[in-house]
Amino acid sequence: MENTFEPEIAQNHQSELSLGALKPIIPSGDGRVDGATERLNELTNLPAIEHVAVYEDVHRRLHDALTDNSE
């Protein structure tokens, strides 16, 4: 059986996917949280293959805000 998977085609297909309009993000009042969630607005302008990096950054920033005991 021949492998017909072509990575270039899959990557091109990923770049054609879009989220459409996202619901507005309601500010939380915490600058760190709002700064992190604001990055989610970038997803509509990025190909799907680049979404993981944004999600990872948002997750890291939210985690840091939640675990910060300095307040």
Residue pairs with C-beta under 8 A, 6 or more apart in sequence:
11 49
14 47
14 48
14 49
15 47
15 48
15 49
16 47
17 47
17 48
18 44
18 48
19 43
19 44
20 44
21 44
22 40
22 41
22 43
22 44
25 37
25 38
25 40
25 41
27 34
28 34
28 37
30 65
32 61
32 64
32 65
32 68
33 62
33 65
35 61
36 57
36 58
36 61
36 62
36 65
37 58
37 62
39 54
39 57
39 58
39 61
40 54
40 58
42 54
43 51
43 54
46 54
